[in-house]
Amino acid sequence: MPQNRRRGEKNAQRTSAKVRGEEGKLGAKINLVLLAALVGGYVPWRMGIEFLDPLVVVPFALVSLMPVSAALPPRSLVRTGSLGMGYALLVLGLGVVLVNAGFWHGQLLLPPWPAVFAAALLAFSASFFAGAAALAMLGNNYTAAEAGRRIRLVLLVLLAAWLFRGTLVPTGLREAVAPVATTWGIAGMAVVVSLGLLLLGLRAAGAGPPEESALR
């Protein structure tokens, strides 16, 4: 009887953990849809043609962290980077479609291709780094849920900093960087940041469990 009771308790715990896991996955999918609707729908509707500006398109890559936080632990860092990049480009594409639908004058409105390329590269490298950081956290006894919450917190902080950039960045600094804040200048800075994130991601991956830190 005691053995049957313990066996029943273990089965109940497994069932409860499975249910919580399924609920967590469902919640993560809902969050992805809501973020896509907000960033890919509401933001371009409010900003209009300004949404196609490189200063908007390139930081837009940060939304790539959301699907990464919902797909932990990462099975492959390359796959994680591709997942984040694909999500960012999908939401960006939705925004471009809405801008054209609202401001159509017989000519297709598109963001500059260097900005799109830089955003894609930044989305991949940011997702790659986030996946590697998650592996490092998992290697230090963090759970996947805890690592995901930390990645989402970083995303929220970065988005808040971007939204309030006009207040947070001093006027003198804005004037100093204005000469290089061109399409190619912004894209170039994004490429440099992307390479830095990839290098940091490779380094962070070494702190995770060996079987999970393979790039594959």
C-alpha positions in Angstrom: 0.0 0.0 0.0 2.7 2.6 0.9 4.5 1.8 -2.4 1.2 2.2 -4.4 0.6 5.5 -2.6 4.1 6.8 -3.4 3.7 5.7 -7.0 0.4 7.5 -7.2 2.0 10.7 -5.7 4.8 10.5 -8.3 2.3 10.1 -11.1 0.3 13.0 -9.8 3.4 15.2 -9.7 4.4 14.3 -13.2 0.8 15.0 -14.5 0.8 18.3 -12.7 4.2 19.3 -14.1 3.1 18.3 -17.6 -0.1 20.4 -17.2 1.9 23.4 -16.0 4.3 23.0 -18.9 1.5 22.9 -21.4 -0.1 25.9 -19.8 3.3 27.7 -20.0 3.7 26.9 -23.7 0.2 28.1 -24.4 0.8 31.3 -22.5 4.1 31.9 -24.4 2.3 31.4 -27.8 -0.4 33.9 -26.7 2.3 36.4 -25.7 4.0 36.0 -29.1 0.7 36.7 -30.9 0.0 39.7 -28.7 3.5 41.1 -29.3 3.2 40.6 -33.0 -0.2 42.4 -33.0 1.2 45.3 -30.9 4.6 45.8 -32.6 3.6 44.8 -36.1 0.1 46.3 -36.0 -0.4 49.1 -33.5 3.1 50.7 -33.7 3.2 51.1 -37.5 -0.4 52.3 -37.5 0.6 55.0 -35.0 3.9 55.9 -36.6 2.9 55.8 -40.2 5.7 56.3 -42.8 8.1 57.0 -39.9 8.0 53.3 -39.1 10.2 52.7 -42.2 13.0 54.8 -40.8 16.3 52.9 -40.1 16.2 54.2 -36.5 13.0 52.2 -36.1 13.7 49.2 -38.4 17.1 48.3 -36.9 16.1 48.4 -33.2 13.0 46.5 -34.3 15.2 43.4 -34.2 14.9 43.3 -30.4 11.5 41.6 -30.7 13.4 38.5 -31.7 14.1 37.9 -28.0 10.4 37.1 -27.4 10.3 33.7 -29.2 13.7 32.8 -27.8 12.4 33.2 -24.3 9.5 30.9 -25.1 11.6 28.1 -26.6 14.0 27.2 -23.8 16.1 25.3 -23.4 17.5 25.9 -26.9 18.3 22.7 -28.8 20.6 24.6 -31.2 22.0 28.1 -31.0 21.9 28.5 -34.8 18.3 27.3 -34.8 17.5 29.7 -32.0 19.1 32.6 -33.9 17.1 31.7 -37.0 13.9 31.5 -35.0 14.4 35.0 -33.6 15.3 36.4 -36.9 12.4 34.9 -38.7 10.0 36.2 -36.1 11.4 39.7 -36.3 11.3 39.8 -40.1 7.7 38.4 -40.0 6.5 41.1 -37.6 8.4 43.8 -39.6 6.8 42.6 -42.8 3.4 42.9 -41.2 4.2 46.5 -40.2 5.3 47.3 -43.7 2.1 45.9 -45.2 0.0 48.0 -42.8 2.0 51.1 -43.6 1.4 50.6 -47.3 -2.3 49.9 -46.7 -2.7 53.1 -44.8 -0.5 55.4 -46.9 -0.7 53.9 -50.4 -0.1 56.5 -53.2 0.6 54.1 -56.1 4.1 53.3 -55.0 5.4 50.6 -52.8 6.8 51.9 -49.5 9.8 49.9 -48.2 12.5 50.5 -45.6 16.0 50.9 -47.0 17.5 47.5 -47.7 20.7 48.1 -45.6 18.5 48.7 -42.6 16.5 45.5 -43.2 19.8 43.5 -43.6 21.2 45.0 -40.4 18.0 44.3 -38.6 18.0 40.7 -39.7 21.6 40.2 -38.7 21.0 41.9 -35.3 17.9 39.8 -34.7 19.9 36.6 -35.4 22.9 37.6 -33.2 20.7 38.9 -30.4 18.8 35.6 -30.4 22.0 33.6 -30.6 23.4 35.4 -27.6 20.1 35.1 -25.6 20.1 31.3 -26.3 23.7 31.0 -25.2 23.1 33.1 -22.1 20.1 30.8 -21.3 22.4 27.8 -21.6 24.8 29.4 -19.2 21.9 30.1 -16.8 20.7 26.5 -17.1 24.2 25.3 -16.3 24.0 27.3 -13.1 20.9 25.6 -11.8 18.3 28.1 -13.3 15.2 26.6 -14.7 14.0 27.2 -18.3 11.1 29.3 -16.9 13.5 31.5 -14.9 15.8 32.0 -17.8 12.9 32.9 -20.0 11.7 35.5 -17.5 15.1 37.1 -17.4 15.2 37.3 -21.2 11.8 38.9 -21.4 12.8 41.4 -18.7 15.8 42.4 -20.8 13.5 42.8 -23.8 11.1 45.0 -21.8 14.0 47.2 -20.5 15.4 47.6 -24.0 12.0 48.4 -25.5 11.4 51.0 -22.8 14.8 52.6 -23.4 14.0 52.8 -27.1 10.5 54.3 -26.5 11.9 56.9 -24.1 15.2 57.5 -26.1 14.2 61.2 -26.6 14.2 61.7 -22.8 17.1 59.4 -21.9 19.6 60.5 -24.5 21.1 63.9 -23.8 20.7 66.6 -26.5 24.4 67.0 -26.8 24.9 63.3 -27.5 22.1 63.2 -30.1 23.7 66.2 -31.9 27.1 64.5 -31.8 25.9 61.3 -33.4 23.6 63.0 -35.9 26.2 63.1 -38.7 26.6 59.4 -38.6 22.9 58.6 -38.1 22.4 57.8 -41.8 21.0 54.6 -43.2 24.5 53.2 -43.8 25.8 54.6 -40.5 23.1 52.9 -38.5 23.4 49.7 -40.5 27.2 49.7 -39.9 26.8 50.2 -36.2 24.3 47.4 -36.1 26.7 45.0 -37.9 29.4 45.8 -35.3 27.0 45.2 -32.4 25.9 42.0 -34.1 29.4 40.6 -34.4 30.0 41.5 -30.8 26.9 39.7 -29.7 27.9 36.6 -31.7 31.3 36.6 -30.0 29.8 37.0 -26.6 27.3 34.2 -27.4 30.1 31.8 -28.4 31.8 32.6 -25.1 28.7 32.2 -23.0 27.8 28.9 -24.7 31.0 27.5 -23.2 29.5 28.0 -19.7 26.5 25.8 -20.4 26.3 22.0 -20.2 28.5 20.5 -23.0 25.7 18.5 -24.5 23.5 21.5 -24.8 26.1 24.1 -25.9 26.8 22.6 -29.3 26.1 25.0 -32.1 24.6 22.3 -34.4 
